[in-house]
Amino acid sequence: MDALKSGYALHMEGNLIFGSVHKIDLPGLTPQMLACLKIIHGYVEANSISPSYEEIRSALGLANKSQVHRIAKQLVSRGYLVEQPYCARSLRLTAEARDALAE
């Protein structure tokens, strides 16, 4: 988690998944939620498909996928993420989140 707080880039399977250190204007997010959004955004940009919960878990350094599920549900409820139920790799950033991360 120290790498997330200090703005260092994380790598997953050789791909840069986030590395921006500029101020992102997405109110009400914890550092872990913001890191999750950055991971999803970077992964989709690089691979044209959403990361699995296991890939997000690994990138965030979490102990299990249920923690990713909890974070994803919070991001959906706050309007930064959309998820299609019962569909694998269905996490998508909303336009507001995409625009904030792309700046």
N, CA, C and O atoms as a MOPAC input file, in Angstrom:
PM7 MOZYME 1SCF
protein

 N      0.82000 1    -1.19400 1     0.00000 1
 C      0.00000 1     0.00000 1     0.00000 1
 C      0.86200 1     1.25500 1     0.00000 1
 O      0.40200 1     2.30600 1    -0.44500 1
 N      2.10300 1     1.17500 1     0.48800 1
 C      2.98000 1     2.34200 1     0.48900 1
 C      3.22900 1     2.83900 1    -0.92700 1
 O      3.29600 1     4.04600 1    -1.15900 1
 N      3.36800 1     1.91800 1    -1.87600 1
 C      3.58600 1     2.31400 1    -3.26500 1
 C      2.38800 1     3.08700 1    -3.79800 1
 O      2.55300 1     4.01700 1    -4.58700 1
 N      1.18500 1     2.71200 1    -3.37600 1
 C     -0.00400 1     3.41900 1    -3.83700 1
 C     -0.03600 1     4.83400 1    -3.29500 1
 O     -0.37100 1     5.77000 1    -4.02100 1
 N      0.30800 1     5.00200 1    -2.02800 1
 C      0.26800 1     6.32000 1    -1.40800 1
 C      1.33300 1     7.24700 1    -1.97100 1
 O      1.10700 1     8.45100 1    -2.08800 1
 N      2.48700 1     6.70000 1    -2.31800 1
 C      3.57500 1     7.55400 1    -2.77300 1
 C      3.53200 1     7.82000 1    -4.27300 1
 O      4.31600 1     8.63100 1    -4.76700 1
 N      2.63900 1     7.16100 1    -5.01500 1
 C      2.47900 1     7.45200 1    -6.42700 1
 C      3.36600 1     6.63900 1    -7.34400 1
 O      3.41400 1     6.91400 1    -8.54300 1
 N      4.07100 1     5.64800 1    -6.82500 1
 C      4.89400 1     4.81400 1    -7.68200 1
 C      4.02300 1     3.94400 1    -8.56500 1
 O      2.89500 1     3.61400 1    -8.19700 1
 N      4.53100 1     3.57500 1    -9.71500 1
 C      3.78300 1     2.73300 1   -10.64800 1
 C      3.79600 1     1.28000 1   -10.18700 1
 O      4.78500 1     0.79500 1    -9.63800 1
 N      2.69700 1     0.60600 1   -10.41800 1
 C      2.60800 1    -0.82400 1   -10.19800 1
 C      2.64000 1    -1.50800 1   -11.55800 1
 O      2.22300 1    -0.92600 1   -12.55900 1
 N      3.12900 1    -2.72900 1   -11.59500 1
 C      3.16300 1    -3.46900 1   -12.84600 1
 C      2.42900 1    -4.79100 1   -12.66300 1
 O      2.53100 1    -5.43400 1   -11.61800 1
 N      1.70000 1    -5.17900 1   -13.67800 1
 C      1.00300 1    -6.44900 1   -13.66300 1
 C      1.31100 1    -7.13900 1   -14.98300 1
 O      0.98600 1    -6.61600 1   -16.04900 1
 N      1.92500 1    -8.29100 1   -14.92100 1
 C      2.26100 1    -9.07000 1   -16.10200 1
 C      3.02000 1    -8.22000 1   -17.13000 1
 O      2.77800 1    -8.32600 1   -18.33300 1
 N      3.92200 1    -7.39200 1   -16.65000 1
 C      4.76800 1    -6.60400 1   -17.52800 1
 C      4.13800 1    -5.34000 1   -18.06500 1
 O      4.81700 1    -4.57500 1   -18.75000 1
 N      2.86000 1    -5.08100 1   -17.78500 1
 C      2.18600 1    -3.88100 1   -18.28600 1
 C      2.11300 1    -2.83100 1   -17.19700 1
 O      1.81800 1    -3.14200 1   -16.04300 1
 N      2.38100 1    -1.59500 1   -17.55900 1
 C      2.20000 1    -0.49100 1   -16.62600 1
 C      0.70700 1    -0.31800 1   -16.41900 1
 O     -0.03000 1    -0.12200 1   -17.38600 1
 N      0.25200 1    -0.38700 1   -15.19500 1
 C     -1.18200 1    -0.26600 1   -14.97900 1
 C     -1.57600 1     1.06700 1   -14.36700 1
 O     -2.72200 1     1.49000 1   -14.52100 1
 N     -0.68600 1     1.72800 1   -13.69500 1
 C     -0.93100 1     3.11900 1   -13.34700 1
 C      0.36700 1     3.74300 1   -12.92100 1
 O      1.22700 1     3.10100 1   -12.31900 1
 N      0.49200 1     5.01000 1   -13.24600 1
 C      1.72100 1     5.66600 1   -12.90500 1
 C      1.58300 1     7.16700 1   -12.80200 1
 O      2.55900 1     7.85900 1   -12.51600 1
 N      0.39600 1     7.68000 1   -13.02900 1
 C      0.23200 1     9.11600 1   -12.97800 1
 C      0.30300 1     9.59300 1   -11.53300 1
 O     -0.18200 1     8.93100 1   -10.61600 1
 N      0.91300 1    10.74400 1   -11.35700 1
 C      1.02300 1    11.30700 1   -10.01900 1
 C      0.30400 1    12.64600 1    -9.92900 1
 O      0.41400 1    13.34700 1    -8.92300 1
 N     -0.44400 1    13.00800 1   -10.99500 1
 C     -1.17600 1    14.27600 1   -10.95800 1
 C     -2.41100 1    14.15200 1   -10.07200 1
 O     -2.88400 1    13.05300 1    -9.78200 1
 N     -2.91400 1    15.29400 1    -9.65400 1
 C     -4.10100 1    15.33700 1    -8.79100 1
 C     -5.32000 1    14.90900 1    -9.59700 1
 O     -5.58100 1    15.43900 1   -10.67700 1
 N     -6.05400 1    13.95400 1    -9.06800 1
 C     -7.25700 1    13.46100 1    -9.72100 1
 C     -8.45300 1    13.91800 1    -8.90700 1
 O     -8.50000 1    13.72400 1    -7.69200 1
 N     -9.41700 1    14.52300 1    -9.58100 1
 C    -10.57200 1    15.09500 1    -8.90000 1
 C    -11.74600 1    14.12200 1    -8.90300 1
 O    -12.67700 1    14.25400 1    -9.69700 1
 N    -11.68500 1    13.15500 1    -8.01300 1
 C    -12.77900 1    12.21000 1    -7.80400 1
 C    -13.07100 1    12.20000 1    -6.30400 1
 O    -12.44500 1    11.44500 1    -5.56000 1
 N    -14.01200 1    13.02800 1    -5.85200 1
 C    -14.25400 1    13.18900 1    -4.41400 1
 C    -14.80100 1    11.92400 1    -3.76100 1
 O    -15.50100 1    11.12700 1    -4.38400 1
 N    -14.45900 1    11.77100 1    -2.49600 1
 C    -15.01600 1    10.70300 1    -1.68400 1
 C    -14.37700 1     9.34400 1    -1.86100 1
 O    -14.98200 1     8.33200 1    -1.50500 1
 N    -13.15800 1     9.29100 1    -2.40800 1
 C    -12.49400 1     8.01100 1    -2.62700 1
 C    -11.33100 1     7.82600 1    -1.67000 1
 O    -10.59300 1     8.76600 1    -1.37800 1
 N    -11.17900 1     6.60700 1    -1.18900 1
 C    -10.00600 1     6.26100 1    -0.39700 1
 C     -8.84400 1     6.03200 1    -1.35900 1
 O     -9.08100 1     5.84700 1    -2.55300 1
 N     -7.60800 1     6.03800 1    -0.89000 1
 C     -6.47200 1     5.74400 1    -1.77500 1
 C     -6.60800 1     4.37200 1    -2.44800 1
 O     -6.19700 1     4.19800 1    -3.59500 1
 N     -7.17700 1     3.41500 1    -1.74100 1
 C     -7.34700 1     2.08100 1    -2.30400 1
 C     -8.39300 1     2.07900 1    -3.42800 1
 O     -8.21500 1     1.39200 1    -4.43300 1
 N     -9.46400 1     2.83000 1    -3.26400 1
 C    -10.47700 1     2.93700 1    -4.31900 1
 C     -9.89700 1     3.61500 1    -5.55200 1
 O    -10.13100 1     3.17600 1    -6.67800 1
 N     -9.14000 1     4.68700 1    -5.33600 1
 C     -8.51700 1     5.39300 1    -6.44800 1
 C     -7.52500 1     4.48800 1    -7.16700 1
 O     -7.46600 1     4.48600 1    -8.39700 1
 N     -6.75600 1     3.72800 1    -6.42000 1
 C     -5.80700 1     2.79200 1    -7.02800 1
 C     -6.54500 1     1.74200 1    -7.84800 1
 O     -6.08500 1     1.36700 1    -8.92600 1
 N     -7.66800 1     1.26900 1    -7.35800 1
 C     -8.46900 1     0.28300 1    -8.08800 1
 C     -8.95600 1     0.86900 1    -9.41700 1
 O     -8.89000 1     0.20500 1   -10.45200 1
 N     -9.44200 1     2.10600 1    -9.38700 1
 C     -9.88600 1     2.75900 1   -10.62500 1
 C     -8.73000 1     2.90300 1   -11.61000 1
 O     -8.89400 1     2.66300 1   -12.80600 1
 N     -7.56000 1     3.29600 1   -11.10400 1
 C     -6.39300 1     3.45500 1   -11.96600 1
 C     -5.98000 1     2.11900 1   -12.57600 1
 O     -5.59000 1     2.05900 1   -13.74200 1
 N     -6.06600 1     1.06300 1   -11.79800 1
 C     -5.71000 1    -0.26500 1   -12.29300 1
 C     -6.65900 1    -0.67100 1   -13.41400 1
 O     -6.22300 1    -1.13500 1   -14.46800 1
 N     -7.95600 1    -0.49400 1   -13.18300 1
 C     -8.93800 1    -0.85200 1   -14.20500 1
 C     -8.73500 1    -0.01400 1   -15.45500 1
 O     -8.73900 1    -0.53900 1   -16.56800 1
 N     -8.55900 1     1.28300 1   -15.27500 1
 C     -8.35800 1     2.18700 1   -16.41600 1
 C     -7.11700 1     1.79600 1   -17.22200 1
 O     -7.18400 1     1.67400 1   -18.44500 1
 N     -6.00300 1     1.60300 1   -16.55000 1
 C     -4.76600 1     1.24900 1   -17.23800 1
 C     -4.83800 1    -0.10000 1   -17.91900 1
 O     -4.31200 1    -0.27900 1   -19.01700 1
 N     -5.49000 1    -1.05000 1   -17.26600 1
 C     -5.59500 1    -2.39600 1   -17.83500 1
 C     -6.46600 1    -2.38500 1   -19.09200 1
 O     -6.12700 1    -3.01800 1   -20.09200 1
 N     -7.58100 1    -1.66700 1   -19.04000 1
 C     -8.46500 1    -1.57400 1   -20.20500 1
 C     -7.75200 1    -0.86200 1   -21.35300 1
 O     -7.87600 1    -1.27000 1   -22.50800 1
 N     -7.01700 1     0.18600 1   -21.04700 1
 C     -6.25800 1     0.90100 1   -22.09300 1
 C     -5.24700 1    -0.02000 1   -22.76400 1
 O     -5.07200 1     0.03500 1   -23.98100 1
 N     -4.58600 1    -0.85800 1   -21.98900 1
 C     -3.53400 1    -1.72900 1   -22.51700 1
 C     -4.07200 1    -2.99800 1   -23.17400 1
 O     -3.46300 1    -3.51500 1   -24.11100 1
 N     -5.21400 1    -3.50500 1   -22.68700 1
 C     -5.67500 1    -4.82500 1   -23.12600 1
 C     -7.05500 1    -4.84900 1   -23.76200 1
 O     -7.48600 1    -5.90100 1   -24.23500 1
 N     -7.75500 1    -3.73600 1   -23.78900 1
 C     -9.10700 1    -3.63300 1   -24.35600 1
 C    -10.11600 1    -4.56500 1   -23.69300 1
 O    -11.13100 1    -4.91000 1   -24.29900 1
 N     -9.85200 1    -4.96500 1   -22.47900 1
 C    -10.76000 1    -5.79500 1   -21.68800 1
 C    -10.51700 1    -5.46600 1   -20.22300 1
 O     -9.41400 1    -5.07200 1   -19.84400 1
 N    -11.53000 1    -5.62400 1   -19.41500 1
 C    -11.38500 1    -5.33100 1   -17.99100 1
 C    -10.54500 1    -6.40400 1   -17.29800 1
 O    -10.54100 1    -7.56000 1   -17.72100 1
 N     -9.84000 1    -6.02400 1   -16.24400 1
 C     -9.08900 1    -7.02300 1   -15.46900 1
 C    -10.04300 1    -7.89100 1   -14.66300 1
 O    -11.15000 1    -7.46600 1   -14.33400 1
 N     -9.62000 1    -9.08600 1   -14.34900 1
 C    -10.39800 1    -9.95500 1   -13.47400 1
 C    -10.22300 1    -9.48800 1   -12.02700 1
 O     -9.30600 1    -8.72700 1   -11.71800 1
 N    -11.10100 1    -9.94700 1   -11.15600 1
 C    -10.95700 1    -9.62000 1    -9.73800 1
 C     -9.61900 1   -10.13900 1    -9.20900 1
 O     -8.99700 1    -9.49700 1    -8.36300 1
 N     -9.18300 1   -11.27700 1    -9.69200 1
 C     -7.89700 1   -11.84300 1    -9.25200 1
 C     -6.74000 1   -10.94000 1    -9.67500 1
 O     -5.80100 1   -10.74600 1    -8.90200 1
 N     -6.78800 1   -10.39200 1   -10.87500 1
 C     -5.72400 1    -9.49600 1   -11.33300 1
 C     -5.71900 1    -8.19700 1   -10.53100 1
 O     -4.65500 1    -7.67200 1   -10.20400 1
 N     -6.89200 1    -7.68300 1   -10.21800 1
 C     -6.97700 1    -6.47500 1    -9.39200 1
 C     -6.46700 1    -6.77500 1    -7.99100 1
 O     -5.71700 1    -5.98500 1    -7.41700 1
 N     -6.87200 1    -7.92000 1    -7.43600 1
 C     -6.41200 1    -8.32700 1    -6.09900 1
 C     -4.89600 1    -8.37000 1    -6.04100 1
 O     -4.28400 1    -7.86100 1    -5.10200 1
 N     -4.29600 1    -8.98400 1    -7.05400 1
 C     -2.84400 1    -9.10800 1    -7.10100 1
 C     -2.17000 1    -7.74600 1    -7.20300 1
 O     -1.18200 1    -7.48800 1    -6.51500 1
 N     -2.69900 1    -6.87300 1    -8.05700 1
 C     -2.10400 1    -5.54500 1    -8.24200 1
 C     -2.21100 1    -4.68700 1    -6.98400 1
 O     -1.30500 1    -3.90900 1    -6.68700 1
 N     -3.29800 1    -4.82200 1    -6.25300 1
 C     -3.48600 1    -4.04700 1    -5.02600 1
 C     -2.79000 1    -4.68200 1    -3.82600 1
 O     -2.63900 1    -4.04000 1    -2.78700 1
 N     -2.37000 1    -5.92900 1    -3.96000 1
 C     -1.72100 1    -6.62100 1    -2.85300 1
 C     -2.69000 1    -7.03200 1    -1.75700 1
 O     -2.31900 1    -7.09400 1    -0.58500 1
 N     -3.92100 1    -7.31200 1    -2.13400 1
 C     -4.93300 1    -7.70600 1    -1.15800 1
 C     -4.87500 1    -9.20200 1    -0.89700 1
 O     -4.31100 1    -9.95800 1    -1.68800 1
 N     -5.45800 1    -9.62200 1     0.21400 1
 C     -5.40000 1   -11.02700 1     0.61400 1
 C     -6.38600 1   -11.90100 1    -0.15000 1
 O     -6.09500 1   -13.06700 1    -0.41700 1
 N     -7.55900 1   -11.35100 1    -0.51100 1
 C     -8.53600 1   -12.17900 1    -1.20700 1
 C     -9.43000 1   -11.34200 1    -2.12100 1
 O     -9.47000 1   -10.11600 1    -2.02000 1
 N    -10.14000 1   -12.02200 1    -3.00700 1
 C    -10.97400 1   -11.34600 1    -3.99900 1
 C    -12.20500 1   -10.68800 1    -3.39400 1
 O    -12.77600 1    -9.78200 1    -4.00100 1
 N    -12.62100 1   -11.12100 1    -2.22100 1
 C    -13.79700 1   -10.49600 1    -1.61700 1
 C    -13.52500 1    -9.02100 1    -1.28600 1
 O    -14.44200 1    -8.19900 1    -1.28900 1
 N    -12.27400 1    -8.69900 1    -1.00400 1
 C    -11.92700 1    -7.29900 1    -0.75300 1
 C    -12.07600 1    -6.47500 1    -2.03400 1
 O    -12.51900 1    -5.32700 1    -1.98800 1
 N    -11.70700 1    -7.05700 1    -3.16900 1
 C    -11.88200 1    -6.37500 1    -4.45400 1
 C    -13.37000 1    -6.19100 1    -4.72500 1
 O    -13.79300 1    -5.13000 1    -5.18200 1
 N    -14.15800 1    -7.21300 1    -4.44800 1
 C    -15.60100 1    -7.14400 1    -4.65200 1
 C    -16.20100 1    -6.00600 1    -3.82400 1
 O    -17.04500 1    -5.25800 1    -4.31800 1
 N    -15.77000 1    -5.87600 1    -2.57400 1
 C    -16.24700 1    -4.80200 1    -1.69900 1
 C    -15.89800 1    -3.42900 1    -2.27300 1
 O    -16.74400 1    -2.53500 1    -2.30800 1
 N    -14.66700 1    -3.26500 1    -2.71900 1
 C    -14.22200 1    -1.99500 1    -3.30000 1
 C    -15.01600 1    -1.69200 1    -4.56300 1
 O    -15.46500 1    -0.56300 1    -4.76100 1
 N    -15.19300 1    -2.70000 1    -5.42200 1
 C    -15.94200 1    -2.50900 1    -6.67300 1
 C    -17.37500 1    -2.08600 1    -6.38200 1
 O    -17.90200 1    -1.19100 1    -7.04400 1
 N    -18.00800 1    -2.71400 1    -5.40600 1
 C    -19.39400 1    -2.35100 1    -5.05800 1
 C    -19.47700 1    -0.91400 1    -4.55300 1
 O    -20.43100 1    -0.20100 1    -4.86400 1
 N    -18.48800 1    -0.48700 1    -3.77800 1
 C    -18.46200 1     0.90000 1    -3.29800 1
 C    -18.30100 1     1.86900 1    -4.46400 1
 O    -18.94800 1     2.91500 1    -4.49900 1
 N    -17.44100 1     1.52300 1    -5.41700 1
 C    -17.23200 1     2.38600 1    -6.58200 1
 C    -18.48100 1     2.44300 1    -7.46400 1
 O    -18.78300 1     3.48500 1    -8.04600 1
 N    -19.20200 1     1.33100 1    -7.56400 1
 C    -20.46700 1     1.31600 1    -8.31200 1
 C    -21.47900 1     2.21900 1    -7.60900 1
 O    -22.15400 1     3.01700 1    -8.26000 1
 N    -21.58900 1     2.09900 1    -6.29700 1
 C    -22.56700 1     2.89800 1    -5.55300 1
 C    -22.24500 1     4.39200 1    -5.59700 1
 O    -23.14600 1     5.22200 1    -5.47700 1
 N    -20.98600 1     4.73300 1    -5.76800 1
 C    -20.58900 1     6.14700 1    -5.84700 1
 C    -20.61100 1     6.68100 1    -7.27800 1
 O    -20.35100 1     7.86300 1    -7.50500 1
 N    -20.92400 1     5.80800 1    -8.24500 1
 C    -21.10000 1     6.25100 1    -9.61600 1
 C    -19.83400 1     6.34300 1   -10.44700 1
 O    -19.83200 1     7.00300 1   -11.48600 1
 N    -18.75100 1     5.69500 1   -10.01500 1
 C    -17.50200 1     5.73500 1   -10.76800 1
 C    -17.25800 1     4.47700 1   -11.58700 1
 O    -16.36200 1     4.43800 1   -12.43000 1
 N    -18.05400 1     3.45500 1   -11.33700 1
 C    -17.85800 1     2.16400 1   -11.97500 1
 C    -19.21900 1     1.57100 1   -12.31700 1
 O    -20.19900 1     1.77900 1   -11.60100 1
 N    -19.26500 1     0.82700 1   -13.42400 1
 C    -20.46900 1     0.10900 1   -13.83200 1
 C    -20.08600 1    -1.35100 1   -13.97000 1
 O    -19.02200 1    -1.68200 1   -14.49300 1
 N    -20.97400 1    -2.22700 1   -13.49200 1
 C    -20.69700 1    -3.65800 1   -13.56200 1
 C    -21.93400 1    -4.38600 1   -14.07900 1
 O    -23.04600 1    -4.15600 1   -13.60400 1
 N    -21.72800 1    -5.25600 1   -15.04800 1
 C    -22.82700 1    -6.07200 1   -15.54900 1
 C    -22.90000 1    -7.34200 1   -14.69300 1
 O    -21.93000 1    -8.09600 1   -14.62600 1
 N    -24.03400 1    -7.57900 1   -14.04500 1
 C    -24.13900 1    -8.74900 1   -13.16200 1
 C    -23.94900 1   -10.07200 1   -13.91800 1
 O    -24.36200 1   -10.21200 1   -15.06900 1
 N    -23.33000 1   -11.01400 1   -13.25500 1
 C    -23.12900 1   -12.37300 1   -13.75500 1
 C    -22.32200 1   -12.42500 1   -15.05300 1
 O    -22.48800 1   -13.34000 1   -15.85900 1
 N    -21.46500 1   -11.45600 1   -15.24300 1
 C    -20.63400 1   -11.41300 1   -16.44600 1
 C    -19.18200 1   -11.18300 1   -16.03200 1
 O    -18.87600 1   -10.22300 1   -15.32400 1
 N    -18.29700 1   -12.06600 1   -16.47500 1
 C    -16.87900 1   -11.94100 1   -16.13700 1
 C    -16.26600 1   -10.72200 1   -16.81900 1
 O    -16.65900 1   -10.35200 1   -17.92500 1
 N    -15.30900 1   -10.11100 1   -16.15300 1
 C    -14.57200 1    -8.96300 1   -16.68300 1
 C    -15.49500 1    -7.85500 1   -17.19800 1
 O    -15.29300 1    -7.31600 1   -18.28600 1
 N    -16.49300 1    -7.53300 1   -16.40700 1
 C    -17.49400 1    -6.55300 1   -16.85000 1
 C    -17.36000 1    -5.18700 1   -16.18600 1
 O    -18.23500 1    -4.33900 1   -16.36000 1
 N    -16.29800 1    -4.95100 1   -15.43500 1
 C    -16.11500 1    -3.65500 1   -14.78800 1
 C    -15.76300 1    -2.59800 1   -15.82700 1
 O    -14.82800 1    -2.77400 1   -16.60900 1
 N    -16.50900 1    -1.50500 1   -15.83300 1
 C    -16.26800 1    -0.40200 1   -16.75500 1
 C    -16.31600 1     0.90900 1   -15.98900 1
 O    -17.17700 1     1.10000 1   -15.13000 1
 N    -15.40300 1     1.80500 1   -16.29400 1
 C    -15.41300 1     3.11800 1   -15.66900 1
 C    -16.50800 1     3.96500 1   -16.29700 1
 O    -16.78000 1     3.86500 1   -17.49400 1
 N    -17.13400 1     4.80300 1   -15.47300 1
 C    -18.11200 1     5.74600 1   -16.00000 1
 C    -17.36000 1     6.85900 1   -16.73300 1
 O    -16.14400 1     6.99200 1   -16.59700 1
 N    -18.09100 1     7.64700 1   -17.50300 1
 C    -17.47100 1     8.73600 1   -18.25400 1
 C    -16.76500 1     9.71900 1   -17.31500 1
 O    -15.68100 1    10.21100 1   -17.62900 1
 N    -17.37900 1    10.00000 1   -16.17200 1
 C    -16.77300 1    10.92700 1   -15.20300 1
 C    -15.42600 1    10.40000 1   -14.70700 1
 O    -14.45200 1    11.15000 1   -14.65000 1
 N    -15.36500 1     9.14000 1   -14.35600 1
 C    -14.11700 1     8.55100 1   -13.86600 1
 C    -13.07900 1     8.50200 1   -14.97400 1
 O    -11.91500 1     8.82600 1   -14.74000 1
 N    -13.47900 1     8.10100 1   -16.18300 1
 C    -12.55100 1     8.04800 1   -17.31800 1
 C    -11.95200 1     9.40900 1   -17.60900 1
 O    -10.74600 1     9.53500 1   -17.82000 1
 N    -12.80200 1    10.43100 1   -17.61900 1
 C    -12.32100 1    11.78600 1   -17.89500 1
 C    -11.34800 1    12.27500 1   -16.83900 1
 O    -10.33600 1    12.89400 1   -17.16800 1
 N    -11.64200 1    12.00300 1   -15.56700 1
 C    -10.75700 1    12.42900 1   -14.47700 1
 C     -9.42000 1    11.72300 1   -14.52900 1
 O     -8.38900 1    12.33200 1   -14.24600 1
 N     -9.41700 1    10.43700 1   -14.89000 1
 C     -8.16600 1     9.68000 1   -14.95400 1
 C     -7.36100 1     9.99800 1   -16.20500 1
 O     -6.13800 1     9.85300 1   -16.20400 1
 N     -8.01900 1    10.42300 1   -17.26000 1
 C     -7.32400 1    10.70100 1   -18.52200 1
 C     -6.61800 1    12.05500 1   -18.50700 1
 O     -5.72500 1    12.29300 1   -19.31900 1
 N     -7.00500 1    12.93700 1   -17.60000 1
 C     -6.39800 1    14.28700 1   -17.56100 1
 C     -4.93900 1    14.24000 1   -17.19500 1
 O     -4.28900 1    15.28200 1   -17.12000 1

